[in-house]
Amino acid sequence: MADGCAIDLDSRRVRCASGHADEWYAISRPLIPRSRECRPSKVRENRLSPVRAVESPFDICRNSHLTKLLTEGIFMRCSYLLIAFLVLTGSSQVPASVFFDWALIEDPGNPSDANGIGSVGYPFLMSKREVTNAQYVEFLNSVDPNGVNPNGSFNQAMQNSGRGGIIRDTSSPNGEKYRVKPGFCERPVNFVTFFDAMRFINWLHNGQGSGDTESGVYEISNGISELRSPTSKYFIPSENEWYKVAYYQSAADGGDTDNYWLYPTGTNSDPTPAIVDANGVVQNSGANVANFERGADWNGLNGNVTKVTDSGGASYYGVFDLAGNVMEWTEGIEGDSRILRGASWKSERPGLESNATDTWPPAITENNFGFRVAAPIPDPCDKGDFTADGNVDLNDISQFVVVLLNPCQASFEDQCVADMNVDYSVNSLDIPVFLDCVVNSVCP
């Protein structure tokens, strides 16, 4: 117990000292079943007596029985403990959702390379990791809870191949028809078409859950005519966007003399192929290591996918696996095909170089085709001020917790307001900044 409040992580209870007696309060929250391997098991409601159930820890401190917490000036210290409690236990209480670790891509208006590629006139966000099997399973179970696969977003090769990571089990309950194979949660999804990538993006844009897959960012048509909506919240990177993230670093910031590296690991030196153990864990991670040339031999196969970021090689902007692992769809068009970049686990070294591209019809997929997500920069916002009253105070705490626990279900505006440390991600690092803003009026 500290300054009137204590937490018990084992029983998921919070105790705040009142003016009368100490009482324990349970946090009771309905849970959504999650994938067996990628997520914790369902937690049963705490039914201990005389514990009283409340919706959230902040209902505890608003309870009239605990009014003295507000008047005695210990509310914020209690709040910090309660927010920490939620973060520490949230993985088993937050509804399933897909979120991303973003890299901020700055240097708007950067020059193109000698071939006229790579110039982007605006800042944007790029996911540091390729879309994983765990994230794609969330998508499949959300848009196809009955497992009938109406749009073919599940490819049977995902299940049959030793390089695929997803199983469809029609005997499982609705909403759980798809699951990730053991050991494949954090490996990139493969066997996906450009149509699959567009539908995933539309789903994200439309709020996940039962969000529409056929429109939003891309009006699904023939795979070539689709153009990104100017109001998109997420998108597949264009070829210029992808190329900039992979190879650009201005000479003034320590990059090559022409501002573009030969490889997506921020160097002109040949990368080293990743080597894995029997479980597919990379044993030689490093700044210039990539999964290519079939070096990742595991699961009885000559070459396979590795966990995203496991190789260690990242671009100047801190984005991983742009070299190898899986090739990535871009919005780029060449004839009747879409352009893929980045090479894969089975590519030879030249496939990682900046001048290497591959083109395929949008409905075709292979065991080395994947994708990643990009997003626009959110509009400027007043950090922490959810009530838009010009102050960051006690009235903003509840909404901050809501967004903190489930950022993907929040609006872009609320995500921006909750991103207190301005790293384009809502997480526990925002808590101390938010509380400093509330208590001391030291706000970003």
C-alpha positions in Angstrom: 0.0 0.0 0.0 1.3 3.5 -0.9 -0.3 6.8 -0.2 -3.7 5.2 0.4 -3.8 2.7 -2.5 -2.4 -0.7 -3.2 -2.8 -3.3 -5.9 -2.8 -7.1 -5.9 -1.9 -8.4 -9.4 -2.6 -12.0 -8.5 -6.2 -11.4 -7.5 -6.7 -8.4 -9.8 -7.8 -6.2 -6.9 -7.2 -2.6 -5.9 -7.4 -1.3 -2.3 -7.9 2.4 -1.5 -7.9 3.6 2.1 -11.1 5.4 2.9 -11.9 7.5 6.0 -13.6 4.5 7.6 -11.9 1.2 6.6 -9.7 -0.3 4.0 -11.7 -2.2 1.3 -10.7 -4.2 -1.7 -12.3 -3.6 -5.0 -12.3 -6.1 -7.9 -12.0 -5.1 -11.5 -14.6 -7.0 -13.5 -14.6 -6.8 -17.3 -16.0 -9.1 -20.0 -13.4 -10.7 -22.2 -13.3 -11.7 -25.8 -11.7 -15.2 -26.4 -8.4 -14.9 -28.0 -6.1 -17.1 -30.1 -4.8 -20.0 -27.9 -1.1 -19.4 -28.5 -0.8 -15.7 -29.2 -2.9 -14.5 -26.3 -3.5 -15.3 -22.7 -6.3 -17.6 -21.6 -9.6 -16.1 -20.6 -9.7 -14.7 -17.0 -12.7 -15.5 -14.9 -14.4 -12.8 -13.0 -13.2 -12.4 -9.4 -16.0 -13.5 -7.2 -14.3 -13.1 -3.8 -16.5 -11.8 -1.0 -16.9 -9.0 0.3 -15.2 -7.6 -2.8 -17.4 -5.2 -4.8 -17.1 -5.2 -8.6 -16.7 -1.9 -10.4 -16.2 -1.2 -14.1 -12.8 0.3 -13.8 -10.3 1.5 -11.2 -11.3 5.1 -11.8 -14.8 4.2 -10.7 -13.2 3.2 -7.4 -11.7 6.6 -6.8 -14.9 8.3 -7.9 -16.9 6.2 -5.5 -18.6 8.5 -2.9 -17.3 6.2 -0.1 -13.8 7.3 -1.2 -14.4 11.0 -1.7 -11.6 11.8 0.8 -9.1 10.6 -1.8 -9.9 13.7 -3.8 -9.9 16.1 -1.0 -6.7 14.8 0.7 -4.6 15.3 -2.4 -3.7 11.6 -2.9 -5.9 11.0 -5.8 -3.2 11.4 -8.5 -0.8 9.0 -6.7 -3.7 6.5 -6.5 -4.4 7.1 -10.2 -0.8 6.3 -11.1 -1.0 3.0 -9.4 -4.4 2.3 -10.9 -3.2 3.1 -14.4 -0.1 0.9 -13.9 -2.4 -1.9 -12.7 -4.4 -1.7 -15.9 -1.3 -1.7 -18.1 0.2 -4.7 -16.2 -3.0 -6.8 -16.4 -4.5 -5.4 -19.5 -3.1 -8.1 -21.8 -5.7 -10.5 -20.4 -8.6 -7.9 -20.2 -8.5 -5.8 -23.3 -10.7 -6.9 -26.2 -8.8 -8.3 -29.2 -7.4 -5.7 -31.5 -4.6 -5.1 -34.0 -2.1 -2.4 -33.3 1.3 -1.3 -34.8 4.6 0.0 -33.6 5.1 3.0 -35.9 8.2 4.6 -37.3 8.0 8.3 -38.1 9.2 8.9 -41.6 10.3 12.6 -41.8 12.4 14.5 -44.3 9.5 15.6 -46.5 10.4 16.6 -50.0 13.6 14.5 -50.0 15.3 14.1 -53.3 14.8 11.0 -55.5 17.6 8.7 -56.4 19.3 8.6 -59.8 16.4 6.6 -61.2 13.8 9.1 -60.1 12.4 6.9 -57.2 12.0 7.7 -53.5 11.0 11.3 -53.2 8.0 11.8 -50.9 6.6 15.3 -50.2 5.1 14.7 -46.8 5.9 12.9 -43.5 4.0 9.7 -42.7 4.1 6.6 -40.5 5.3 3.1 -41.4 4.9 0.0 -39.3 8.3 -1.2 -38.1 7.2 -4.8 -38.6 5.6 -6.8 -41.4 1.9 -7.8 -40.7 2.1 -11.0 -38.7 0.1 -14.2 -38.6 -1.4 -13.1 -35.2 -2.6 -9.8 -36.7 -4.0 -11.5 -39.8 -5.9 -14.1 -37.7 -7.6 -11.2 -35.8 -8.7 -9.9 -39.2 -10.0 -13.3 -40.4 -11.9 -14.1 -37.2 -13.4 -10.6 -37.2 -14.6 -10.4 -40.8 -15.4 -14.1 -41.2 -16.5 -15.4 -37.8 -18.3 -18.4 -39.4 -15.2 -19.6 -41.3 -16.8 -19.7 -44.7 -14.0 -17.6 -46.3 -16.2 -15.7 -48.8 -13.4 -13.5 -50.2 -10.7 -16.1 -50.1 -8.6 -14.1 -47.7 -7.6 -17.4 -46.1 -5.4 -19.4 -48.5 -5.3 -23.1 -47.8 -1.6 -23.1 -48.4 -1.3 -21.1 -45.1 -2.4 -24.3 -43.4 -0.8 -27.0 -45.7 2.6 -25.4 -46.1 5.3 -25.6 -43.5 6.0 -22.0 -44.2 2.4 -20.9 -43.6 1.3 -20.0 -40.2 -2.6 -20.1 -40.0 -5.1 -22.9 -39.6 -8.8 -22.9 -40.3 -10.8 -25.2 -38.1 -14.5 -25.1 -39.0 -15.4 -27.2 -35.9 -14.2 -24.3 -33.6 -16.7 -21.8 -32.2 -17.7 -18.9 -34.3 -15.2 -16.1 -34.1 -12.4 -18.7 -33.4 -12.4 -20.6 -36.7 -8.9 -19.3 -37.5 -5.9 -19.7 -35.3 -2.1 -19.4 -35.5 0.1 -22.4 -35.8 2.5 -22.9 -32.8 5.6 -20.9 -33.2 4.2 -18.7 -36.0 2.5 -15.8 -34.1 5.2 -13.2 -34.7 6.2 -14.4 -38.1 5.0 -12.5 -41.2 1.8 -13.7 -42.8 2.4 -15.0 -46.3 0.4 -16.5 -49.1 -1.5 -13.1 -49.3 -2.6 -11.4 -52.5 -2.8 -7.7 -53.1 -6.6 -8.0 -52.7 -6.0 -9.5 -49.2 -3.8 -6.6 -48.3 -6.4 -4.0 -49.5 -9.1 -5.8 -47.5 -7.0 -5.8 -44.4 -6.4 -2.1 -44.8 -10.1 -1.3 -45.3 -10.9 -3.3 -42.2 -8.4 -1.2 -40.2 -9.7 2.0 -41.6 -13.3 1.0 -40.7 -12.5 0.4 -37.1 -11.7 -3.3 -37.1 -14.3 -5.6 -35.6 -17.0 -6.1 -38.2 -15.7 -3.2 -40.2 -16.3 -3.3 -44.0 -13.5 -4.9 -46.1 -14.7 -3.8 -49.6 -14.4 0.0 -49.3 -13.0 2.7 -47.1 -9.4 3.2 -48.4 -9.7 1.1 -51.5 -12.9 0.5 -53.5 -12.2 -3.2 -54.3 -12.4 -3.8 -58.0 -9.9 -5.5 -60.4 -6.7 -5.0 -58.3 -5.3 -2.3 -60.6 -7.8 0.5 -60.8 -8.0 1.0 -57.0 -6.7 4.3 -55.7 -6.0 5.3 -52.1 -8.7 7.5 -50.6 -7.4 10.9 -49.6 -9.1 10.4 -46.2 -7.4 7.1 -45.5 -6.4 6.3 -41.9 -4.1 3.4 -43.1 -2.7 2.4 -46.5 -0.4 0.1 -48.3 2.8 2.0 -49.0 3.4 3.4 -52.5 6.6 2.3 -54.2 8.1 5.7 -53.5 7.1 5.6 -49.8 8.4 2.1 -49.4 11.7 2.9 -51.3 12.3 6.0 -49.2 11.9 4.1 -45.9 14.1 1.3 -47.1 17.1 3.1 -48.7 17.0 6.9 -48.0 19.4 8.7 -45.6 20.6 12.1 -46.5 24.3 12.5 -46.8 24.1 15.4 -44.3 22.7 12.9 -41.7 25.5 10.4 -42.3 24.0 8.6 -45.4 25.7 7.7 -48.6 27.0 10.5 -50.9 23.9 10.1 -53.1 21.5 9.9 -50.1 20.5 6.3 -50.9 22.1 3.1 -49.5 22.4 0.0 -51.6 20.6 -2.2 -49.0 17.7 -1.6 -46.7 20.0 -2.1 -43.7 21.5 1.3 -44.0 24.7 0.2 -45.7 26.4 -0.6 -49.0 28.1 -3.6 -47.5 26.6 -7.1 -48.4 24.2 -8.3 -45.7 24.8 -11.6 -43.8 22.1 -14.3 -44.2 20.3 -15.1 -41.0 21.0 -18.5 -39.3 18.4 -20.1 -37.1 18.1 -22.9 -34.5 15.7 -25.8 -34.7 12.9 -23.5 -33.6 13.5 -20.9 -36.2 15.1 -18.4 -33.8 17.8 -16.3 -35.4 21.2 -17.0 -33.8 23.3 -14.2 -35.5 21.1 -11.1 -35.2 22.8 -7.9 -36.2 22.5 -4.6 -37.8 23.4 -6.0 -41.3 21.7 -9.4 -41.0 18.7 -10.3 -43.1 16.6 -13.5 -43.8 17.6 -14.4 -47.4 19.4 -17.0 -49.4 17.5 -19.8 -47.6 19.7 -19.4 -44.5 16.7 -19.9 -42.1 16.5 -23.7 -42.2 13.9 -24.9 -39.8 10.6 -26.8 -39.6 12.2 -29.4 -41.9 12.5 -26.9 -44.8 15.4 -25.3 -46.7 14.6 -21.7 -45.9 11.7 -20.3 -44.0 10.2 -17.1 -42.5 11.7 -15.8 -39.3 10.0 -13.7 -36.5 9.6 -10.0 -37.5 12.6 -8.0 -36.3 14.5 -11.2 -35.2 17.3 -10.7 -37.8 18.1 -7.3 -36.4 18.6 -5.4 -39.7 16.7 -2.1 -39.9 16.7 0.9 -42.2 17.8 4.4 -41.2 14.2 5.1 -40.0 14.2 2.0 -37.8 12.0 -0.2 -39.9 12.8 -4.0 -39.9 12.8 -6.7 -42.5 12.7 -4.5 -45.5 15.5 -6.8 -46.7 14.3 -10.4 -46.9 11.8 -12.5 -44.9 8.8 -11.8 -47.2 8.4 -9.6 -50.3 6.0 -6.8 -49.6 3.2 -5.6 -51.8 3.2 -1.9 -52.7 0.7 0.3 -54.5 3.1 0.5 -57.4 1.7 -0.6 -60.8 3.5 -1.9 -63.8 1.2 -3.0 -66.6 -1.4 -5.4 -65.2 0.7 -6.1 -62.1 1.4 -4.6 -58.7 5.0 -4.1 -57.6 6.6 -6.0 -54.7 9.7 -4.9 -52.9 12.3 -6.2 -50.4 13.0 -9.7 -51.6 12.4 -12.7 -49.3 13.8 -15.6 -47.4 14.6 -17.4 -50.6 16.1 -14.5 -52.6 19.7 -14.2 -53.6 21.6 -11.2 -52.4 21.0 -9.0 -55.6 17.3 -9.2 -54.8 17.9 -7.0 -51.7 19.5 -4.2 -53.7 17.7 -0.9 -54.3 17.3 -1.5 -58.0 15.6 -4.9 -57.5 11.8 -5.1 -58.0 9.3 -7.9 -58.7 5.9 -7.6 -60.3 2.9 -10.0 -60.0 -0.8 -9.9 -60.9 -2.8 -8.7 -57.8 -4.7 -12.0 -57.4 -1.5 -14.1 -57.3 0.3 -15.1 -54.2 3.3 -17.2 -53.2 4.9 -18.5 -50.0 7.1 -15.4 -49.8 4.5 -12.7 -50.4 3.5 -10.4 -47.5 2.9 -6.8 -46.7 3.1 -4.0 -44.1 0.9 -1.0 -43.1 1.5 2.7 -43.4 -0.5 5.6 -42.1 -0.8 9.4 -42.4 0.4 11.7 -39.6 -2.5 12.6 -37.4 -3.6 16.2 -37.3 -2.2 18.3 -34.5 -4.2 18.0 -31.2 -4.2 19.3 -27.6 -2.5 16.5 -25.7 -4.4 15.1 -22.8 -7.4 17.4 -23.2 -10.2 14.9 -24.0 -13.0 17.2 -22.9 -11.7 20.0 -25.1 -12.2 22.5 -22.3 -8.7 24.0 -22.5 -7.5 22.1 -19.4 -5.9 18.7 -18.7 -7.5 17.7 -15.4 -9.4 15.0 -13.5 -12.2 15.1 -16.1 -9.8 13.7 -18.7 -8.5 10.7 -16.8 -11.3 8.2 -17.6 -11.1 8.7 -21.4 -7.3 8.5 -21.2 -7.6 5.1 -19.6 -10.1 4.0 -22.2 -7.8 4.9 -25.1 -4.7 3.5 -23.2 -6.4 0.1 -22.8 -7.7 -0.2 -26.4 -6.1 2.4 -28.7 -7.2 0.6 -31.9 -10.8 1.1 -31.0 -10.3 4.8 -30.4 -10.7 7.5 -33.0 -7.6 8.9 -34.6 -8.4 12.1 -32.7 -8.4 10.4 -29.3 -5.3 8.4 -30.2 -3.5 11.7 -30.9 -4.7 13.3 -27.6 -3.5 10.2 -25.7 -0.1 10.1 -27.4 1.4 12.3 -24.7 5.1 11.7 -25.5 4.5 12.2 -29.2 6.0 8.9 -30.4 2.9 8.1 -32.5 2.0 5.2 -30.3 -0.3 5.0 -27.3 1.3 2.9 -24.5 2.5 2.9 -20.9 5.2 5.5 -21.8 2.4 8.1 -22.1 1.3 7.6 -18.4 3.9 9.7 -16.6 3.7 12.5 -19.1 -0.1 12.6 -18.8 0.0 12.6 -15.0 2.6 15.3 -15.0 0.3 17.3 -17.2 -2.6 16.8 -14.8 -0.8 17.4 -11.6 1.9 20.0 -12.5 0.4 21.5 -15.7 3.6 20.4 -17.5 2.1 19.4 -20.9 3.6 18.8 -24.3 
